[in-house]
Amino acid sequence: MARIDDILTRLKRLHPLSIDLSLGRIERLLAAMDHPEQRLAPVIHIAGTNGKGSVTAYLKAMLEAAGKRAHVYTSPHLVRFNERIQIAGRDGAKPIDEDLLGDLLERVEAINAGAPITFFEITTAAALLAFAETPADAVLLEVGLGGRLDTTNVVAKPAVCVITPISIDHAERLGGTLASIAFEKAGILKPGVPAVIAQQPDEVLTVIERRAAEVGAPLVRKGQEFDAFRQNGRFIFQREDRLLDLPLPALVGRHQVGNAGVAIAAALEARPLGIDEAALARGLTEVRWPARMQRLASGPLKDLLGADDELWLDGGHNPGAGVALAETLADLEERSSRPIWLVVGMMGQKDSAGFLGAFRGIAEQIITVPVPDAHDVPTDAAVLASKARDLGFQAEPAASVEAALRRIRTLKRGPARVLICGSLYLAGHVLALQDGTAVQTN
């Protein structure tokens, strides 16, 4: 086992073992570390249910197109843990070197001195220490879960706060209503810090507006202070004092127009960073974000299908993501019609009915699969197939992604469009299979 894997395995046994949303432990640890969170480059803090990763990816691309160096913190990772912590460099932010990460984790672990801490807290502390000790122009800090009590919510004065679209997810921890989840997400708002808000349901926006008024956070809301839309094959961004005519985003899906608009609004609010229109345009076209409607045009998994078949991958796993993916598939159908097959694996706590229900009338058949190497208990493939059948789909389980693709090749008639989705952990496994770092199964 590599050194970093050994360290991470040890840290995963930390107390408390489960997620425990609070700030006391991380605040104590950061104080013992001489407050790295107070020694950061300007921070853009990003919360929300869907689109956090895409907005972060757009901002990273825009900053780097402007010649800026940006650290990036996201979660979860897809293939290797060090993807979560990207360190700014001359050639753009890259996943942290594993030896450096190991050193940082051991330093933080020693400073913690055995006090109660969670895995996410100690790894976030290591990321903040890395960012404080490496020069950069900006830090893109993505919330892990919720916002108000999330471990990342220790930066007292970020440059900009962002809240991407909110829908039901993690209801067991954030509450089962949109209002309760919005309350947690709005907990990142800070006095005097501009907050860019994506298009939201009315009940969500009401909660965010109330919290913004309480703390004195100026709001920049999509549909009010700014707008973004597709027009005549171009991407249009507008606010009261500015109209930008830009190329369409490189990421696939109509929801990406909204995500790109939020990213541009945030970039413009971060005025000291000086991101000009040319950098915004380059960021839109140069952005890369794996497992977000990613086309797998070649590789061992694509080889299991026919030459004329399409294979796509997305980590979407909640009802809001299901709606966005269904719309994207419908748009692809308008360009070239072919039967759509879903290969789906999901975690046990997710709203599988809400996610799958979005694909009614779009997907021809669903093949359900296990989620290997998941951090929690996944839904059994046979149980998930039964839930899909209850929703009116033709569905059956398979032993693996590879087995599912072979089954589709046997059953389909003519060229097919196949989407693997339902879990970021499943997406990470697929990418590992693609690059040969995961063990293939039958």
C-alpha positions as CSV (number, residue, x, y, z in Angstrom):
1,M,0.0,0.0,0.0
2,A,1.3,3.5,-0.9
3,R,2.2,5.8,2.0
4,I,-0.7,8.2,1.3
5,D,-3.2,5.3,1.2
6,D,-1.9,4.0,4.5
7,I,-2.3,7.5,6.1
8,L,-5.8,8.0,4.7
9,T,-6.9,4.5,5.9
10,R,-5.7,5.4,9.4
11,L,-7.5,8.8,9.3
12,K,-10.7,7.2,8.2
13,R,-10.9,5.5,11.6
14,L,-10.9,8.9,13.4
15,H,-13.6,9.7,15.9
16,P,-16.3,10.6,15.3
17,L,-16.7,8.1,12.5
18,S,-19.8,9.5,11.0
19,I,-20.4,13.0,9.6
20,D,-21.0,15.4,12.5
21,L,-21.9,18.9,11.3
22,S,-20.3,21.4,13.7
23,L,-17.4,23.9,13.7
24,G,-16.0,23.6,17.2
25,R,-13.4,20.9,16.4
26,I,-12.1,22.5,13.2
27,E,-11.9,25.9,14.8
28,R,-9.9,24.4,17.7
29,L,-7.5,22.7,15.3
30,L,-7.0,25.7,13.1
31,A,-6.2,27.8,16.1
32,A,-3.5,25.3,17.1
33,M,-2.2,25.6,13.5
34,D,-1.9,29.4,13.8
35,H,-5.0,30.0,11.6
36,P,-4.1,29.1,8.0
37,E,-7.7,30.1,7.0
38,Q,-6.7,33.7,7.8
39,R,-3.7,33.6,5.6
40,L,-5.3,32.7,2.3
41,A,-5.5,34.5,-1.1
42,P,-9.0,35.9,-1.8
43,V,-11.6,33.1,-1.4
44,I,-14.6,32.3,-3.5
45,H,-16.8,30.1,-1.3
46,I,-19.2,27.8,-3.3
47,A,-22.3,26.0,-1.8
48,G,-25.3,24.4,-3.4
49,T,-26.9,21.1,-4.2
50,N,-26.1,20.8,-8.0
51,G,-23.5,22.6,-10.1
52,K,-20.9,23.4,-7.4
53,G,-18.2,21.4,-9.2
54,S,-19.1,22.9,-12.6
55,V,-19.1,26.4,-11.3
56,T,-15.8,25.8,-9.6
57,A,-14.4,24.3,-12.9
58,Y,-15.5,27.4,-14.9
59,L,-14.0,29.8,-12.3
60,K,-10.7,27.9,-12.3
61,A,-10.6,28.0,-16.1
62,M,-11.4,31.7,-16.2
63,L,-8.8,32.6,-13.5
64,E,-6.1,30.7,-15.3
65,A,-7.1,32.2,-18.6
66,A,-6.5,35.6,-17.0
67,G,-3.0,34.5,-15.9
68,K,-4.0,34.0,-12.3
69,R,-3.0,31.2,-10.0
70,A,-5.9,29.5,-8.1
71,H,-5.9,26.8,-5.4
72,V,-9.0,24.5,-5.6
73,Y,-10.7,22.4,-2.9
74,T,-13.5,20.1,-4.0
75,S,-15.1,16.8,-2.8
76,P,-15.5,14.0,-3.2
77,H,-12.7,12.8,-5.5
78,L,-13.3,10.5,-8.5
79,V,-10.2,8.3,-8.7
80,R,-7.5,9.5,-6.3
81,F,-7.9,11.4,-3.0
82,N,-5.4,14.1,-4.0
83,E,-7.8,15.3,-6.7
84,R,-9.6,17.1,-3.9
85,I,-6.7,19.5,-3.2
86,Q,-5.4,21.3,-6.3
87,I,-2.4,23.5,-5.8
88,A,-1.8,26.5,-8.0
89,G,1.2,26.5,-10.3
90,R,2.6,28.1,-13.4
91,D,0.8,25.6,-15.6
92,G,-2.5,25.7,-13.7
93,A,-3.7,24.1,-10.6
94,K,-2.9,20.4,-10.3
95,P,-3.7,17.7,-7.8
96,I,-1.4,17.9,-4.8
97,D,1.7,15.8,-4.9
98,E,1.0,12.7,-2.8
99,D,4.2,12.9,-0.8
100,L,3.5,16.5,0.1
101,L,-0.1,15.6,1.0
102,G,1.2,12.8,3.2
103,D,3.6,15.3,5.0
104,L,0.7,17.8,5.5
105,L,-1.7,15.2,6.9
106,E,1.0,13.9,9.3
107,R,1.7,17.5,10.5
108,V,-2.0,18.2,11.0
109,E,-2.5,14.9,12.8
110,A,0.4,15.6,15.1
111,I,-1.0,19.1,15.9
112,N,-4.4,17.6,16.6
113,A,-2.7,15.3,19.2
114,G,-5.5,12.7,19.3
115,A,-8.4,15.1,20.0
116,P,-11.8,14.2,18.6
117,I,-11.9,15.1,14.8
118,T,-13.5,13.8,11.6
119,F,-11.8,12.7,8.4
120,F,-13.2,15.6,6.5
121,E,-12.1,18.1,9.1
122,I,-8.5,16.9,9.3
123,T,-8.2,16.7,5.5
124,T,-9.7,20.2,5.1
125,A,-7.3,21.5,7.6
126,A,-4.4,20.0,5.6
127,A,-5.8,21.7,2.4
128,L,-6.0,25.1,4.1
129,L,-2.5,24.7,5.4
130,A,-1.3,23.8,1.9
131,F,-3.1,26.9,0.4
132,A,-1.7,29.2,3.1
133,E,1.9,28.0,2.5
134,T,1.8,28.3,-1.3
135,P,1.4,31.6,-3.0
136,A,-1.7,32.1,-5.2
137,D,-4.1,34.8,-6.5
138,A,-7.3,33.0,-5.4
139,V,-8.8,30.1,-3.6
140,L,-11.9,28.2,-4.9
141,L,-13.4,26.6,-1.8
142,E,-16.2,24.2,-2.4
143,V,-18.6,23.3,0.5
144,G,-18.6,19.6,1.4
145,L,-22.1,19.3,2.9
146,G,-24.6,22.0,3.7
147,G,-22.9,25.2,4.4
148,R,-23.7,26.7,7.8
149,L,-21.8,24.0,9.8
150,D,-19.7,22.7,7.0
151,T,-16.0,22.5,7.8
152,T,-15.1,25.0,5.0
153,N,-17.2,27.7,6.7
154,V,-14.3,29.0,8.7
155,V,-13.2,31.8,6.3
156,A,-14.6,35.0,8.0
157,K,-14.4,37.3,4.9
158,P,-14.4,35.6,1.5
159,A,-14.2,37.7,-1.6
160,V,-17.5,36.2,-3.0
161,C,-20.0,33.6,-1.8
162,V,-21.9,31.5,-4.4
163,I,-25.0,29.4,-4.0
164,T,-25.7,27.1,-6.9
165,P,-29.2,25.5,-7.6
166,I,-30.7,23.9,-4.5
167,S,-32.8,20.7,-4.5
168,I,-33.5,17.9,-2.1
169,D,-30.3,15.9,-1.2
170,H,-28.7,14.7,2.1
171,A,-32.2,15.1,3.6
172,E,-31.1,12.9,6.6
173,R,-28.6,15.6,7.6
174,L,-30.0,18.9,6.2
175,G,-33.7,18.4,6.5
176,G,-36.4,17.1,4.2
177,T,-37.6,20.4,2.8
178,L,-36.2,22.9,0.4
179,A,-36.5,25.6,3.0
180,S,-34.5,23.6,5.6
181,I,-31.8,22.8,3.1
182,A,-31.7,26.5,1.9
183,F,-31.2,27.6,5.5
184,E,-28.1,25.4,5.8
185,K,-26.7,26.6,2.4
186,A,-27.4,30.2,3.2
187,G,-25.2,29.8,6.3
188,I,-22.2,30.7,4.2
189,L,-23.4,34.3,3.6
190,K,-21.2,36.9,5.3
191,P,-21.6,40.6,6.2
192,G,-20.7,42.8,3.2
193,V,-19.6,39.9,1.0
194,P,-21.4,39.8,-2.4
195,A,-23.4,36.5,-2.8
196,V,-24.1,35.2,-6.3
197,I,-27.3,33.2,-6.3
198,A,-28.3,30.8,-9.1
199,Q,-31.9,30.5,-10.3
200,Q,-33.8,29.0,-7.3
201,P,-37.3,27.9,-6.4
202,D,-39.3,30.6,-4.7
203,E,-39.2,29.0,-1.3
204,V,-35.4,28.7,-1.5
205,L,-34.9,32.2,-2.6
206,T,-37.1,33.5,0.2
207,V,-34.9,31.8,2.8
208,I,-31.7,33.1,1.1
209,E,-33.0,36.6,0.9
210,R,-34.0,36.6,4.6
211,R,-30.6,35.4,5.7
212,A,-28.8,37.9,3.4
213,A,-30.9,40.7,5.0
214,E,-30.0,39.5,8.5
215,V,-26.2,39.5,7.9
216,G,-26.0,42.4,5.4
217,A,-24.9,40.4,2.4
218,P,-25.5,42.0,-1.0
219,L,-27.2,39.6,-3.4
220,V,-26.5,39.1,-7.1
221,R,-29.4,36.9,-8.2
222,K,-29.9,35.2,-11.5
223,G,-33.0,36.6,-13.1
224,Q,-32.7,39.9,-11.2
225,E,-29.2,41.4,-10.9
226,F,-27.9,39.3,-13.8
227,D,-29.1,36.9,-16.5
228,A,-27.5,34.3,-18.7
229,F,-29.0,32.5,-21.7
230,R,-28.3,30.9,-25.0
231,Q,-29.1,32.9,-28.1
232,N,-28.4,32.2,-31.8
233,G,-25.6,29.7,-31.0
234,R,-23.9,32.1,-28.5
235,F,-23.8,32.6,-24.8
236,I,-25.3,35.9,-23.6
237,F,-24.5,37.3,-20.1
238,Q,-26.1,40.5,-19.0
239,R,-26.4,42.7,-16.0
240,E,-27.5,46.3,-15.7
241,D,-24.1,47.8,-16.6
242,R,-22.8,45.1,-18.9
243,L,-23.7,42.9,-21.9
244,L,-21.4,40.1,-22.9
245,D,-21.6,38.0,-26.1
246,L,-19.5,34.9,-25.5
247,P,-19.0,31.4,-27.0
248,L,-21.1,28.6,-25.6
249,P,-19.8,26.6,-22.6
250,A,-17.7,23.5,-23.5
251,L,-19.6,21.4,-20.8
252,V,-22.6,19.6,-22.2
253,G,-26.2,20.3,-21.2
254,R,-28.6,23.3,-21.0
255,H,-28.0,23.4,-17.2
256,Q,-24.4,24.4,-17.9
257,V,-25.6,27.7,-19.3
258,G,-26.9,28.5,-15.8
259,N,-23.7,27.3,-14.2
260,A,-21.6,29.3,-16.5
261,G,-23.6,32.4,-15.8
262,V,-23.2,32.0,-12.1
263,A,-19.4,31.6,-12.6
264,I,-19.2,34.7,-14.7
265,A,-21.2,36.7,-12.2
266,A,-18.9,35.5,-9.4
267,A,-15.8,36.3,-11.5
268,L,-17.0,39.9,-12.1
269,E,-17.9,40.4,-8.4
270,A,-14.3,39.4,-7.5
271,R,-13.1,42.7,-8.9
272,P,-9.6,42.7,-7.4
273,L,-8.8,39.6,-9.5
274,G,-9.3,41.5,-12.7
275,I,-10.8,38.8,-14.9
276,D,-11.5,40.4,-18.3
277,E,-13.9,39.5,-21.1
278,A,-11.3,37.6,-23.1
279,A,-10.5,35.4,-20.0
280,L,-14.2,34.8,-19.4
281,A,-14.5,33.6,-23.0
282,R,-11.5,31.3,-22.9
283,G,-12.7,29.9,-19.6
284,L,-16.0,28.9,-21.1
285,T,-14.3,27.0,-24.0
286,E,-11.3,25.6,-22.1
287,V,-13.1,24.3,-19.0
288,R,-12.8,20.6,-18.2
289,W,-14.7,18.7,-15.5
290,P,-14.6,14.9,-15.6
291,A,-17.8,12.9,-15.1
292,R,-20.2,15.7,-16.0
293,M,-21.8,14.5,-19.2
294,Q,-18.4,13.3,-20.3
295,R,-18.3,11.5,-23.6
296,L,-16.3,8.3,-23.5
297,A,-15.4,8.0,-27.1
298,S,-12.8,5.3,-26.7
299,G,-11.3,3.0,-24.2
300,P,-12.0,-0.5,-22.7
301,L,-15.6,0.3,-21.8
302,K,-16.5,1.8,-25.1
303,D,-15.1,-1.3,-26.8
304,L,-17.8,-3.4,-25.1
305,L,-20.4,-1.6,-27.2
306,G,-20.7,-1.3,-30.9
307,A,-18.7,1.2,-33.0
308,D,-21.7,3.3,-33.7
309,D,-22.9,3.5,-30.0
310,E,-22.4,6.5,-27.8
311,L,-21.2,6.1,-24.2
312,W,-21.6,9.0,-21.7
313,L,-20.7,9.3,-18.0
314,D,-22.2,11.6,-15.3
315,G,-22.0,11.6,-11.5
316,G,-25.5,13.0,-11.0
317,H,-27.3,11.3,-8.2
318,N,-30.2,13.4,-6.9
319,P,-33.6,14.5,-8.3
320,G,-32.3,17.9,-9.5
321,A,-29.4,16.2,-11.3
322,G,-31.9,13.7,-12.8
323,V,-33.9,16.5,-14.3
324,A,-30.8,18.2,-15.8
325,L,-29.6,14.9,-17.3
326,A,-32.9,14.1,-18.8
327,E,-33.1,17.5,-20.4
328,T,-29.5,17.0,-21.8
329,L,-30.5,13.6,-23.2
330,A,-33.6,15.1,-24.8
331,D,-31.4,17.8,-26.4
332,L,-29.0,15.1,-27.8
333,E,-32.1,13.3,-29.1
334,E,-33.0,16.4,-31.1
335,R,-29.7,16.3,-32.9
336,S,-29.5,12.5,-33.5
337,S,-32.3,10.2,-32.4
338,R,-31.3,6.8,-30.9
339,P,-32.6,4.6,-28.1
340,I,-31.3,5.7,-24.7
341,W,-30.1,3.2,-22.1
342,L,-29.1,4.0,-18.5
343,V,-26.6,2.1,-16.5
344,V,-27.3,3.2,-12.9
345,G,-25.7,2.6,-9.5
346,M,-26.7,4.6,-6.4
347,M,-25.9,5.0,-2.8
348,G,-28.5,3.7,-0.3
349,Q,-29.5,7.0,1.2
350,K,-30.2,8.7,-2.1
351,D,-33.7,9.3,-3.5
352,S,-33.5,6.8,-6.3
353,A,-37.2,7.2,-7.2
354,G,-36.8,10.9,-7.5
355,F,-33.6,10.6,-9.6
356,L,-34.9,7.8,-11.9
357,G,-38.4,9.4,-12.3
358,A,-36.9,12.2,-14.3
359,F,-36.1,9.8,-17.1
360,R,-39.7,8.6,-17.8
361,G,-40.4,8.7,-21.5
362,I,-36.7,9.2,-22.3
363,A,-34.8,6.0,-21.3
364,E,-35.7,2.8,-23.1
365,Q,-34.3,0.5,-20.4
366,I,-32.2,0.6,-17.2
367,I,-29.5,-1.8,-16.2
368,T,-28.6,-1.4,-12.5
369,V,-25.2,-2.2,-11.1
370,P,-23.3,-2.2,-7.8
371,V,-21.2,0.8,-6.7
372,P,-17.7,-0.6,-5.9
373,D,-15.5,1.0,-3.2
374,A,-18.2,3.3,-1.9
375,H,-17.7,5.1,1.4
376,D,-21.2,4.1,2.5
377,V,-23.7,1.4,1.8
378,P,-24.9,1.4,-1.9
379,T,-28.3,0.3,-3.0
380,D,-28.3,-3.4,-4.0
381,A,-28.5,-3.6,-7.8
382,A,-31.5,-6.0,-7.7
383,V,-33.3,-3.7,-5.3
384,L,-32.6,-0.7,-7.5
385,A,-33.9,-2.6,-10.5
386,S,-37.1,-3.4,-8.7
387,K,-37.6,0.3,-7.8
388,A,-37.0,1.2,-11.5
389,R,-39.7,-1.3,-12.5
390,D,-42.1,0.1,-10.0
391,L,-41.7,3.4,-11.8
392,G,-42.6,1.8,-15.1
393,F,-39.2,1.2,-16.6
394,Q,-37.9,-2.0,-18.1
395,A,-35.0,-2.8,-15.7
396,E,-32.7,-5.6,-14.7
397,P,-29.6,-5.9,-12.6
398,A,-26.1,-6.7,-13.7
399,A,-23.0,-7.7,-11.8
400,S,-20.8,-4.8,-13.0
401,V,-20.6,-1.9,-15.4
402,E,-18.8,-4.2,-17.8
403,A,-21.5,-6.8,-17.6
404,A,-24.2,-4.1,-18.1
405,L,-22.6,-2.8,-21.3
406,R,-22.3,-6.4,-22.6
407,R,-25.9,-6.9,-21.9
408,I,-26.9,-3.7,-23.7
409,R,-25.0,-4.8,-26.7
410,T,-26.9,-8.1,-26.7
411,L,-30.3,-6.5,-26.3
412,K,-30.2,-3.3,-28.3
413,R,-31.3,-2.9,-31.9
414,G,-29.2,-0.5,-33.8
415,P,-27.0,2.3,-32.5
416,A,-27.7,3.3,-28.9
417,R,-26.9,6.1,-26.6
418,V,-25.8,4.8,-23.2
419,L,-25.4,7.0,-20.0
420,I,-23.7,5.6,-16.9
421,C,-25.0,7.7,-13.9
422,G,-26.3,7.7,-10.4
423,S,-23.2,8.1,-8.2
424,L,-19.9,10.0,-8.2
425,Y,-18.3,6.9,-6.7
426,L,-19.6,4.9,-9.6
427,A,-18.2,7.6,-12.0
428,G,-14.9,7.4,-10.3
429,H,-14.8,3.6,-10.7
430,V,-15.7,4.0,-14.4
431,L,-12.8,6.5,-14.9
432,A,-10.5,4.1,-13.1
433,L,-11.5,1.3,-15.4
434,Q,-10.9,3.6,-18.4
435,D,-7.3,4.4,-17.3
436,G,-6.6,0.9,-16.1
437,T,-6.2,1.6,-12.4
438,A,-9.3,-0.4,-11.3
439,V,-9.7,-4.1,-11.5
440,Q,-12.1,-5.2,-14.2
441,T,-14.9,-7.6,-13.2
442,N,-17.3,-9.7,-15.1
